[in-house]
């Protein structure tokens, strides 16, 4: 396990993470810190704990919206896959019908050709 020091709201926290995830964890901490600073700019000094809770609520709101969008996209993807499968099935049916009609036409042409061919 790797150890990372992150700074959030002016305080340094030592955290553990999987090897190779250090930069990701630092990026997440930076996003939280940025949210707190943005809230401080909007609301002023309303207390560190309150700013941190508001930043957490904003993060959860963003997560909930992202999850809602993901579910919507997954449903759309399922629908598109089902539509694609139906289109492929219909195309296969049409191709089979065309092939059957071509075979029938060939048989008729051959029959006509034999009928009009001079007998030897």
Phi and psi in degrees as a GROMACS rama.xvg file:
@    title "Ramachandran Plot"
@    xaxis  label "Phi"
@    yaxis  label "Psi"
@TYPE xy
-88.3154  154.993  UNK-2
-114.021  135.758  UNK-3
-133.905  139.933  UNK-4
-103.015  126.977  UNK-5
-123.009  152.658  UNK-6
-115.562  122.931  UNK-7
-130.548  122.543  UNK-8
55.7067  40.1899  UNK-9
79.4963  1.13435  UNK-10
-112.537  140.985  UNK-11
-96.4792  131.547  UNK-12
-123.785  132.605  UNK-13
-94.4733  127.03  UNK-14
-131.97  153.815  UNK-15
-102.831  148.491  UNK-16
-153.885  168.126  UNK-17
-64.0837  148.226  UNK-18
-56.4517  135.024  UNK-19
90.6574  -7.79344  UNK-20
-101.948  7.76006  UNK-21
-58.1025  -49.8432  UNK-22
-63.8923  -37.2398  UNK-23
-63.4161  -46.977  UNK-24
-62.2081  -42.236  UNK-25
-63.1916  -38.2139  UNK-26
-64.3266  -41.1375  UNK-27
-63.4962  -44.278  UNK-28
-62.0608  -38.6719  UNK-29
-64.2951  -38.88  UNK-30
-63.5455  -41.31  UNK-31
-63.695  -45.8371  UNK-32
-60.002  -43.1168  UNK-33
-61.6468  -40.4119  UNK-34
-63.0146  -43.4313  UNK-35
-62.8913  -44.1015  UNK-36
-63.6158  -39.2935  UNK-37
-64.3057  -44.5871  UNK-38
-62.4869  -41.1968  UNK-39
-60.754  -38.7738  UNK-40
-66.4595  -34.1933  UNK-41
-80.597  -39.7916  UNK-42
-110.712  -8.69281  UNK-43
78.8784  -162.922  UNK-44
-81.6768  96.9404  UNK-45
-112.849  9.53422  UNK-46
107.59  134.741  UNK-47
-58.8146  -44.9118  UNK-48
-63.9516  -43.1956  UNK-49
-64.0302  -42.6148  UNK-50
-61.732  -41.4178  UNK-51
-65.3357  -41.9417  UNK-52
-65.4569  -42.3598  UNK-53
-63.0262  -40.239  UNK-54
-64.0166  -40.0013  UNK-55
-65.0068  -41.7593  UNK-56
-63.5045  -41.6594  UNK-57
-61.8288  -40.8225  UNK-58
-64.5517  -41.0963  UNK-59
-66.8951  -36.5801  UNK-60
-62.8957  -44.4801  UNK-61
-62.6744  -42.6063  UNK-62
-62.1604  -44.7751  UNK-63
-61.9874  -41.9065  UNK-64
-65.239  -40.7193  UNK-65
-64.1041  -41.2329  UNK-66
-65.0826  -39.8316  UNK-67
-61.55  -44.6436  UNK-68
-63.9756  -40.1975  UNK-69
-61.6077  -45.076  UNK-70
-61.1962  -41.458  UNK-71
-63.1627  -44.1363  UNK-72
-67.2989  -36.4017  UNK-73
-64.2809  -41.5881  UNK-74
-64.5244  -42.5109  UNK-75
-62.98  -40.2176  UNK-76
-63.1392  -43.3123  UNK-77
-60.5409  -44.7154  UNK-78
-61.5369  -43.9546  UNK-79
-64.6436  -38.3266  UNK-80
-64.4769  -42.388  UNK-81
-65.0765  -41.7733  UNK-82
-62.9548  -43.613  UNK-83
-59.8107  -45.0541  UNK-84
-62.5153  -40.8581  UNK-85
-66.0328  -40.1121  UNK-86
-65.0139  -42.6349  UNK-87
-63.6666  -42.9061  UNK-88
-61.9778  -44.3583  UNK-89
-63.8524  -41.5093  UNK-90
-60.4514  -43.1274  UNK-91
-62.0744  -39.7567  UNK-92
-64.2672  -43.8393  UNK-93
-63.8505  -44.17  UNK-94
-61.6963  -40.5206  UNK-95
-64.8591  -41.1161  UNK-96
-64.7937  -41.5178  UNK-97
-62.688  -44.4249  UNK-98
-62.2345  -41.1578  UNK-99
-62.3726  -43.7543  UNK-100
-68.4145  -36.1079  UNK-101
-63.0157  -44.5973  UNK-102
-59.7229  -43.1269  UNK-103
-62.423  -41.9617  UNK-104
-64.5421  -42.8149  UNK-105
-60.6237  -43.0658  UNK-106
-63.2915  -40.5522  UNK-107
-64.8912  -44.5303  UNK-108
-61.3785  -43.9315  UNK-109
-62.9865  -39.6853  UNK-110
-64.557  -43.9257  UNK-111
-64.4198  -41.2024  UNK-112
-62.634  -39.7978  UNK-113
-67.7269  -35.096  UNK-114
-68.7187  -34.9586  UNK-115
-96.8813  -7.28691  UNK-116
-71.5958  133.567  UNK-117
-62.5615  137.762  UNK-118
-78.7604  137.101  UNK-119
